[in-house]
Amino acid sequence: MSKLLRRPAVFPIGILLLLALACSSGDADPAGPAAEGTALLRVNPTGGSTHVDPSAPLTVEFDHPLMPGMEGYALVHMGDLGGAPVPGQWVWSSDRSHMTFTPTAPLLPGTTYAIHLGGGMMDATGHPVDFHGHGFDMGGQWVTQGMMTGAGMMGGGFTHPMGSGWQGTGSTYGMVFTFTTGGLSG
Protein backbone atom coordinates (compact mmCIF):
# COMPACT_ATOMS: atom_id res chain seq x y z
CA MET A 1 0.00 0.00 0.00
CA SER A 2 2.83 2.41 0.69
CA LYS A 3 4.11 1.98 -2.93
CA LEU A 4 0.74 3.14 -4.27
CA LEU A 5 0.76 6.27 -2.15
CA ARG A 6 4.20 7.36 -3.32
CA ARG A 7 3.45 6.89 -7.01
CA PRO A 8 2.82 10.15 -8.95
CA ALA A 9 -0.66 10.64 -10.38
CA VAL A 10 0.52 10.98 -14.00
CA PHE A 11 -2.17 8.79 -15.56
CA PRO A 12 -5.22 10.80 -14.29
CA ILE A 13 -3.56 14.12 -15.16
CA GLY A 14 -2.78 12.88 -18.69
CA ILE A 15 -6.40 11.85 -19.23
CA LEU A 16 -7.65 15.22 -17.96
CA LEU A 17 -5.27 17.01 -20.34
CA LEU A 18 -6.47 14.94 -23.32
CA LEU A 19 -10.11 15.60 -22.39
CA ALA A 20 -9.45 19.33 -22.12
CA LEU A 21 -7.81 19.39 -25.56
CA ALA A 22 -10.66 17.41 -27.10
CA CYS A 23 -13.26 19.78 -25.65
CA SER A 24 -11.41 22.88 -26.79
CA SER A 25 -11.32 21.76 -30.43
CA GLY A 26 -15.09 21.91 -30.81
CA ASP A 27 -17.05 23.09 -33.83
CA ALA A 28 -16.85 26.82 -33.10
CA ASP A 29 -14.07 28.59 -34.96
CA PRO A 30 -12.73 31.33 -32.67
CA ALA A 31 -12.11 33.53 -35.71
CA GLY A 32 -15.51 32.78 -37.22
CA PRO A 33 -18.91 34.43 -36.87
CA ALA A 34 -19.88 32.42 -33.78
CA ALA A 35 -17.10 34.14 -31.84
CA GLU A 36 -16.96 37.51 -33.58
CA GLY A 37 -20.12 38.45 -35.34
CA THR A 38 -23.23 37.86 -37.27
CA ALA A 39 -23.85 35.77 -40.37
CA LEU A 40 -26.02 36.50 -43.36
CA LEU A 41 -28.63 33.71 -43.26
CA ARG A 42 -31.01 34.33 -46.17
CA VAL A 43 -31.52 36.51 -49.20
CA ASN A 44 -34.79 36.28 -51.08
CA PRO A 45 -34.74 35.99 -53.99
CA THR A 46 -31.41 34.19 -54.16
CA GLY A 47 -28.80 35.11 -56.73
CA GLY A 48 -29.45 33.51 -60.09
CA SER A 49 -33.20 33.19 -59.52
CA THR A 50 -35.40 33.60 -62.58
CA HIS A 51 -39.12 34.08 -63.04
CA VAL A 52 -39.33 35.90 -59.68
CA ASP A 53 -42.77 37.37 -59.02
CA PRO A 54 -42.30 41.17 -59.44
CA SER A 55 -44.56 41.73 -56.44
CA ALA A 56 -42.72 39.26 -54.16
CA PRO A 57 -40.96 40.82 -51.16
CA LEU A 58 -37.18 41.27 -51.27
CA THR A 59 -35.80 40.18 -47.91
CA VAL A 60 -32.47 39.78 -46.16
CA GLU A 61 -32.04 37.94 -42.85
CA PHE A 62 -29.13 37.80 -40.39
CA ASP A 63 -28.65 35.51 -37.39
CA HIS A 64 -28.26 38.44 -34.97
CA PRO A 65 -29.39 42.10 -34.91
CA LEU A 66 -27.51 44.72 -36.92
CA MET A 67 -26.50 48.26 -35.90
CA PRO A 68 -28.84 51.12 -36.68
CA GLY A 69 -28.11 52.64 -40.09
CA MET A 70 -26.93 49.44 -41.78
CA GLU A 71 -29.91 49.59 -44.15
CA GLY A 72 -27.97 52.43 -45.79
CA TYR A 73 -25.53 49.79 -47.06
CA ALA A 74 -28.16 47.81 -48.92
CA LEU A 75 -29.22 48.77 -52.43
CA VAL A 76 -31.40 47.20 -55.09
CA HIS A 77 -30.16 48.06 -58.58
CA MET A 78 -31.94 47.73 -61.89
CA GLY A 79 -29.69 45.49 -63.99
CA ASP A 80 -26.24 45.14 -62.44
CA LEU A 81 -24.23 47.32 -60.03
CA GLY A 82 -24.02 49.96 -62.76
CA GLY A 83 -27.78 50.24 -62.86
CA ALA A 84 -29.62 52.97 -61.06
CA PRO A 85 -30.85 52.18 -57.56
CA VAL A 86 -34.48 51.13 -57.40
CA PRO A 87 -36.38 53.77 -55.39
CA GLY A 88 -37.80 52.29 -52.22
CA GLN A 89 -37.13 51.63 -48.58
CA TRP A 90 -35.56 48.88 -46.46
CA VAL A 91 -37.57 48.29 -43.26
CA TRP A 92 -36.22 46.36 -40.26
CA SER A 93 -38.03 43.78 -38.19
CA SER A 94 -38.46 44.76 -34.54
CA ASP A 95 -35.34 42.76 -33.55
CA ARG A 96 -33.23 44.31 -36.39
CA SER A 97 -32.27 40.90 -37.83
CA HIS A 98 -34.53 40.93 -40.89
CA MET A 99 -34.92 43.62 -43.60
CA THR A 100 -37.65 43.87 -46.22
CA PHE A 101 -37.35 46.12 -49.27
CA THR A 102 -40.47 47.87 -50.47
CA PRO A 103 -40.02 49.54 -53.86
CA THR A 104 -41.76 52.85 -54.52
CA ALA A 105 -43.20 51.35 -57.73
CA PRO A 106 -43.62 47.66 -58.56
CA LEU A 107 -40.62 45.89 -60.07
CA LEU A 108 -40.82 45.50 -63.83
CA PRO A 109 -41.55 42.08 -65.35
CA GLY A 110 -38.79 40.34 -67.32
CA THR A 111 -36.11 42.56 -65.80
CA THR A 112 -32.80 41.84 -64.07
CA TYR A 113 -32.18 43.31 -60.61
CA ALA A 114 -29.27 43.12 -58.17
CA ILE A 115 -29.40 43.25 -54.36
CA HIS A 116 -26.09 44.68 -53.08
CA LEU A 117 -25.16 44.32 -49.41
CA GLY A 118 -22.14 46.38 -48.34
CA GLY A 119 -19.10 44.59 -46.95
CA GLY A 120 -18.79 46.96 -44.01
CA MET A 121 -22.16 46.09 -42.49
CA MET A 122 -21.82 45.63 -38.71
CA ASP A 123 -23.88 43.74 -36.18
CA ALA A 124 -25.24 45.38 -33.02
CA THR A 125 -21.98 44.62 -31.17
CA GLY A 126 -19.77 46.24 -33.81
CA HIS A 127 -18.51 43.08 -35.53
CA PRO A 128 -18.53 42.70 -39.33
CA VAL A 129 -21.27 40.62 -40.90
CA ASP A 130 -20.01 37.30 -42.28
CA PHE A 131 -21.18 36.93 -45.89
CA HIS A 132 -18.81 34.08 -46.67
CA GLY A 133 -20.58 31.37 -44.62
CA HIS A 134 -23.85 31.30 -46.58
CA GLY A 135 -23.59 33.96 -49.29
CA PHE A 136 -22.25 31.67 -52.02
CA ASP A 137 -24.90 29.06 -51.22
CA MET A 138 -27.51 31.71 -52.03
CA GLY A 139 -25.95 32.65 -55.38
CA GLY A 140 -24.02 35.64 -54.06
CA GLN A 141 -20.87 37.00 -55.67
CA TRP A 142 -18.17 39.14 -54.09
CA VAL A 143 -18.22 42.75 -55.24
CA THR A 144 -14.74 43.96 -56.21
CA GLN A 145 -13.43 47.50 -56.51
CA GLY A 146 -13.44 47.12 -60.28
CA MET A 147 -17.16 46.41 -60.17
CA MET A 148 -17.66 49.48 -57.96
CA THR A 149 -15.53 51.87 -60.01
CA GLY A 150 -16.98 50.42 -63.21
CA ALA A 151 -20.51 51.15 -61.99
CA GLY A 152 -22.22 53.52 -64.35
CA MET A 153 -21.02 51.98 -67.59
CA MET A 154 -24.19 49.96 -68.11
CA GLY A 155 -26.76 51.89 -66.13
CA GLY A 156 -26.76 55.36 -67.59
CA GLY A 157 -24.14 57.11 -65.50
CA PHE A 158 -24.94 56.02 -61.95
CA THR A 159 -21.90 56.31 -59.71
CA HIS A 160 -22.06 53.73 -56.92
CA PRO A 161 -21.40 55.12 -53.44
CA MET A 162 -18.07 54.06 -52.01
CA GLY A 163 -16.83 54.28 -48.48
CA SER A 164 -16.28 52.41 -45.27
CA GLY A 165 -19.79 50.97 -45.17
CA TRP A 166 -19.39 49.44 -48.59
CA GLN A 167 -15.86 48.05 -48.25
CA GLY A 168 -15.36 45.11 -45.92
CA THR A 169 -12.24 44.08 -44.05
CA GLY A 170 -10.68 42.66 -47.22
CA SER A 171 -10.71 44.00 -50.72
CA THR A 172 -14.40 43.32 -51.35
CA TYR A 173 -17.36 45.64 -51.25
CA GLY A 174 -19.83 43.07 -49.96
CA MET A 175 -21.94 40.70 -52.01
CA VAL A 176 -24.37 41.04 -54.87
CA PHE A 177 -27.35 38.76 -55.56
CA THR A 178 -28.71 39.11 -59.10
CA PHE A 179 -32.17 37.86 -60.09
CA THR A 180 -34.66 38.24 -62.95
CA THR A 181 -38.37 38.84 -62.60
CA GLY A 182 -40.89 36.74 -64.49
CA GLY A 183 -43.24 37.93 -67.16
CA LEU A 184 -42.66 39.85 -70.34
CA SER A 185 -40.77 43.10 -70.28
CA GLY A 186 -42.66 46.13 -71.52
C-alpha positions, 0 to 999 in steps of 0.5 A: 500500500505504501508503494501506491501512495508514493506513485505520482498521479501521471495517468489521471492528469494525462487523461484530464489534459487529453479531455481538455484538448478534445473539448477545446477543439469543438465546432466553433471557430474562434475567428468565425462568426460564432465568436466575432459576429453575425452571419447573413442567413437568407436573401430572397430571392437568391442570386441567379433566380429567374421568373421571380414574381415582381410583387414578391418581397425582397428580404435579407435575414441575419442571425443576430441584430444589426446596428442602426443605419446598416440599411444604408448599405443595402441597395437594389439596382436595376440590372447590375451594379451599374444600374440605377438604384431602385427607389424604395425603402428597407424596413427592419423587423423589430429585432433588427435581424430581418430587412424587407425592401419595399419599392416605390413602384412595382418591379418590372416584369422580365427585368434583371435586378441586383441586391447589393449588401455592403461589406462593411455592415456591422452587427449590433456589437460592432462586428462585421457581418459574415457573408462568406458562410452562406452567401455563395450558397444563395448565389451571391458573388463578391463585389470587387473594386473594379465592379464598384468603379466600373458602376455607371457603364451599363446603367446610364451614368450612376456612380455607386457610393463608395466608403467604409460601409461598402468596403469590408475588411478585405478587398471586397465591397460586400456581395451582390445577388442578381435575379430576374423577374418573371413575365414579359418586359414592356 
